[in-house]
């Protein structure tokens, strides 16, 4: 059997039980630039690497504020993320108008998961080719959820998706135990360093290609871009480089002796 006999729509299973349209959508997520999310007891942080198609174009928006208490970071097709983000904004507004309270992150994540999974059950539709990290603080505290094109959603302590995100996840796994008790500034540094790990050696995080968003127990969701990111980048990497130089000098003295 040829693979392309079973990839014309999202409701046909291959003999191995696979839905190729969903797998193609997941490949689109892997082609997107990396985004990272981390939560502690008090804060949730999203960090993202932005791309521009060419030097004459603007950078793609990677983090979208949804409500005062949460937002999302995307990897994959931005057009599909826009559809889902508009749906989430409508649901969030309906919760405030109907119940006079912000929607819980678990509820809104479950709703977009159901919406995405419906596209794998109806002929003529296709899976959303985007992965999302949904982060914020609700009445139950800080949360981070991962959304996949198949409709699978899961709560995470830390997560990275997109191109070369395995390196970012490796960094997150090494520091996993420290996230829960981390302060706001420490959490931001971990998120930026995780994004930096996914870059090739000839690339750096700059104010143009970096997005950062923070939400806390007593802090509304806020997106930092452009000049607002400079201070975070300086405090995260300059001190680290100085420490690395000092460590290298110490190692050199030890070898000479």
Secondary structure, 3 states (H helix, E strand, C coil): CCHHHCCCCCCCCCCCCCCHHHHHHHHHHHHCCCEEEEECCCEEEEEEECCCCCCCCCCCCCEEEEECCEEEEEEECHHHHHHHHHHHHHHHHHHHHHHCCCCCHHHHHHHHHHHHHHCCCCCCCCCCCEEEEEEEEECCEEEEEEECCCCCEEECCEEEECCCHHHHHHHHHHCHHHHCCCCHHHHHHHHHHHHHHCCCCCCCCCCCCEEEEEEECCEEEEEEEHHHHHHHHHHHHHHHHHHHHHHHHHHHHHHHC
